[in-house]
Amino acid sequence: EKSTMRYISIILILSSFLAGQSSSTVYFKDGLTETVSNSTNQWLLIGGMIGTGIAYKYDDAFNDYAQNNGLMPHQMAVFGDYWGIGGELLLLGVLATSDNNNEKLRYASTAFVANGLLTYGLKFGVGRNRPNGKNKRSFPSGHTSNSFLTATIAQEIYGSKIGIPAYILAGVTGLSRIHDNEHYLSDVIFGAVLGMAVGRGFGQVYKQSTSLVVGVIPQGQQLQVYLTWPL
């Protein structure tokens, strides 16, 4: 499908960009480690898996309701579908064109690559049929994981003024995927949790890399103060 190919193309482009930067390889590895080892993230993932399991029991009933009654107006659903990819492109565009945002761009780009690889690895590994029968790449929802990752990165970099609206838009994207009969409720729940976990995990590396370190070195009867930023 077109959206899948477009998303994979974005992953490949970002991967080639990161491949030429050795420091990004370390950043990528550390980000994945933080995603699964951070204690808060572990609880988030556990809660997400429990929620996914519960939702799985009601997937058919919720899907039937969505198809018979709708979850949102059609134009809102169209917007939510496009935001699943468009939000990422908008955020990367803002970071790429802003001054002194190299570290923020690296944070965002490595997180998007990791999320894409994890999401599509699960899609092809699980092989769940979509509710509309198009293919076997229903679990988890890529649009949802991508939009919640976008929201989490926005929250980490810009704070709640941008993060909260981004999370609301991510919620619209998730519901639009059910409304359009592309995903089940459990696909969306796990996609949302995955995107947030990746965003928070790589966010920890971003915060560490931009933390100011103040040091003092004795020199005779004087003290020399120095400032450094971890690489």
C-alpha positions as CSV (number, residue, x, y, z in Angstrom):
1,E,0.0,0.0,0.0
2,K,1.1,3.6,-0.7
3,S,1.4,4.7,3.0
4,T,3.5,1.7,3.9
5,M,5.9,2.2,1.0
6,R,6.1,5.9,1.9
7,Y,6.9,5.1,5.5
8,I,9.5,2.5,4.6
9,S,11.1,5.0,2.2
10,I,11.4,7.6,5.0
11,I,13.1,5.0,7.2
12,L,15.6,4.1,4.4
13,I,16.4,7.8,3.8
14,L,16.9,8.5,7.5
15,S,19.0,5.3,7.9
16,S,21.3,6.3,5.1
17,F,21.7,9.7,6.7
18,L,22.6,8.2,10.1
19,A,24.9,5.6,8.6
20,G,27.5,8.3,7.7
21,Q,27.6,9.5,11.3
22,S,29.5,7.2,13.7
23,S,28.2,9.0,16.8
24,S,24.6,8.4,15.6
25,T,25.3,4.6,15.8
26,V,26.2,4.9,19.5
27,Y,23.1,7.2,20.0
28,F,20.9,4.6,18.3
29,K,22.2,1.7,20.4
30,D,21.9,3.8,23.6
31,G,18.4,4.9,22.7
32,L,17.2,1.3,22.2
33,T,18.8,0.3,25.5
34,E,17.0,3.1,27.3
35,T,13.8,2.2,25.7
36,V,13.7,-1.2,27.3
37,S,15.8,-0.7,30.4
38,N,14.4,2.6,31.7
39,S,12.2,1.7,34.7
40,T,9.4,4.1,33.8
41,N,9.4,2.7,30.2
42,Q,9.3,-0.8,31.5
43,W,6.1,0.0,33.4
44,L,4.7,1.8,30.4
45,L,5.4,-1.3,28.2
46,I,4.0,-3.7,30.7
47,G,0.9,-1.6,31.1
48,G,0.6,-1.4,27.3
49,M,0.8,-5.1,26.9
50,I,-1.8,-5.7,29.5
51,G,-4.1,-3.1,27.9
52,T,-3.5,-4.7,24.5
53,G,-4.4,-8.1,25.9
54,I,-7.6,-6.7,27.4
55,A,-8.5,-4.8,24.2
56,Y,-7.9,-7.9,22.1
57,K,-11.0,-9.6,23.7
58,Y,-13.1,-6.6,22.5
59,D,-11.5,-6.0,19.1
60,D,-14.3,-7.4,17.0
61,A,-17.1,-5.8,19.1
62,F,-15.4,-2.4,19.0
63,N,-14.6,-2.7,15.3
64,D,-18.3,-3.6,14.6
65,Y,-19.4,-0.5,16.5
66,A,-16.9,1.7,14.6
67,Q,-18.0,0.5,11.2
68,N,-21.7,0.8,12.0
69,N,-21.7,4.1,13.9
70,G,-18.4,5.8,13.0
71,L,-15.9,7.3,15.5
72,M,-15.5,10.7,13.9
73,P,-16.4,12.8,10.9
74,H,-14.9,11.7,7.6
75,Q,-12.7,14.7,7.1
76,M,-11.3,14.3,10.6
77,A,-10.5,10.7,9.8
78,V,-8.7,11.7,6.6
79,F,-6.7,14.3,8.5
80,G,-5.8,11.7,11.2
81,D,-4.6,9.3,8.6
82,Y,-2.3,11.9,6.9
83,W,-1.1,13.2,10.3
84,G,0.3,9.7,11.0
85,I,3.1,10.4,8.6
86,G,2.8,14.2,8.0
87,G,3.4,15.0,11.7
88,E,6.8,13.3,11.5
89,L,7.7,15.2,8.3
90,L,6.6,18.5,9.8
91,L,8.7,18.0,13.0
92,L,11.8,16.9,11.1
93,G,11.4,19.8,8.7
94,V,11.2,22.3,11.6
95,L,14.3,20.8,13.3
96,A,16.3,20.6,10.1
97,T,15.7,24.3,9.3
98,S,16.2,25.7,12.8
99,D,19.5,27.0,14.0
100,N,21.6,25.0,16.5
101,N,19.3,22.0,16.4
102,N,21.7,19.3,15.4
103,E,21.3,17.3,18.6
104,K,17.5,17.6,18.4
105,L,17.5,16.5,14.8
106,R,19.7,13.5,15.7
107,Y,17.3,12.6,18.6
108,A,14.3,12.8,16.3
109,S,15.8,11.0,13.3
110,T,17.3,8.1,15.3
111,A,14.1,7.7,17.2
112,F,12.0,7.6,14.0
113,V,14.3,5.0,12.4
114,A,14.2,2.8,15.5
115,N,10.4,3.1,15.8
116,G,10.0,2.2,12.1
117,L,12.2,-0.8,12.4
118,L,10.5,-2.1,15.5
119,T,7.0,-1.4,14.2
120,Y,7.6,-3.1,10.9
121,G,9.5,-5.9,12.5
122,L,6.5,-6.7,14.6
123,K,4.1,-6.3,11.7
124,F,5.9,-8.9,9.6
125,G,6.7,-11.1,12.6
126,V,3.2,-11.2,14.0
127,G,1.4,-11.3,10.7
128,R,-2.1,-10.3,11.9
129,N,-4.8,-9.8,9.3
130,R,-6.2,-6.3,9.1
131,P,-9.9,-6.1,9.8
132,N,-10.5,-5.1,6.1
133,G,-8.5,-8.1,4.9
134,K,-6.0,-6.1,2.9
135,N,-2.9,-7.7,4.3
136,K,-1.3,-9.3,7.3
137,R,0.4,-6.2,8.7
138,S,-2.2,-5.0,11.2
139,F,-0.3,-5.3,14.5
140,P,0.8,-2.8,15.6
141,S,-0.6,0.3,14.0
142,G,2.3,2.1,12.3
143,H,0.5,5.4,11.9
144,T,-0.4,5.4,15.6
145,S,3.1,4.5,16.8
146,N,4.6,7.2,14.5
147,S,2.2,9.9,15.6
148,F,2.7,9.1,19.3
149,L,6.4,9.1,18.8
150,T,6.1,12.5,17.1
151,A,4.1,13.8,20.1
152,T,6.6,12.4,22.6
153,I,9.5,14.0,20.9
154,A,7.6,17.3,20.7
155,Q,6.9,17.0,24.5
156,E,10.6,16.2,25.3
157,I,12.0,19.1,23.2
158,Y,9.3,21.8,23.4
159,G,7.3,20.9,26.5
160,S,3.6,20.7,27.1
161,K,2.5,23.7,25.0
162,I,3.4,21.7,21.9
163,G,3.4,18.2,23.4
164,I,-0.3,18.2,24.5
165,P,-1.8,19.3,21.2
166,A,0.5,16.7,19.5
167,Y,-0.8,14.0,21.7
168,I,-4.4,15.0,20.9
169,L,-3.6,14.8,17.2
170,A,-2.0,11.4,17.8
171,G,-5.2,10.2,19.5
172,V,-7.1,11.3,16.4
173,T,-4.8,9.4,14.2
174,G,-5.2,6.2,16.3
175,L,-9.0,6.4,16.3
176,S,-9.0,7.2,12.5
177,R,-7.3,3.9,11.8
178,I,-10.1,2.1,13.6
179,H,-12.7,4.3,11.9
180,D,-11.2,3.5,8.5
181,N,-11.3,-0.3,9.3
182,E,-7.5,-0.5,8.9
183,H,-6.7,-1.6,12.5
184,Y,-8.2,-3.1,15.6
185,L,-8.3,-1.4,19.0
186,S,-5.4,-3.5,20.3
187,D,-3.3,-2.6,17.3
188,V,-3.7,1.1,18.1
189,I,-3.1,0.7,21.9
190,F,0.2,-1.1,21.4
191,G,1.2,1.3,18.6
192,A,0.7,4.2,20.9
193,V,2.6,2.6,23.8
194,L,5.5,1.6,21.4
195,G,5.8,5.2,20.0
196,M,5.8,6.7,23.5
197,A,8.4,4.2,24.8
198,V,10.8,4.8,21.9
199,G,10.4,8.6,22.2
200,R,11.0,8.5,26.0
201,G,14.0,6.1,25.6
202,F,15.8,8.2,23.0
203,G,14.7,11.3,24.9
204,Q,16.8,10.1,27.9
205,V,19.9,9.9,25.6
206,Y,19.1,13.3,24.2
207,K,18.8,14.9,27.7
208,Q,22.1,13.2,28.7
209,S,23.9,14.5,25.6
210,T,22.8,18.1,26.2
211,S,23.3,18.2,30.0
212,L,25.8,20.8,31.1
213,V,28.6,19.6,33.3
214,V,30.4,22.0,35.6
215,G,33.8,21.1,36.9
216,V,36.5,22.7,39.0
217,I,40.2,22.0,38.7
218,P,42.6,23.3,41.5
219,Q,45.6,25.3,40.1
220,G,47.9,26.4,42.8
221,Q,46.0,29.0,44.9
222,Q,43.3,29.4,42.2
223,L,40.4,27.3,41.0
224,Q,39.7,26.8,37.3
225,V,36.1,26.3,36.3
226,Y,35.2,24.5,33.1
227,L,32.0,23.7,31.3
228,T,31.5,20.6,29.1
229,W,28.7,18.8,27.3
230,P,28.8,15.0,27.1
231,L,29.0,13.7,23.6
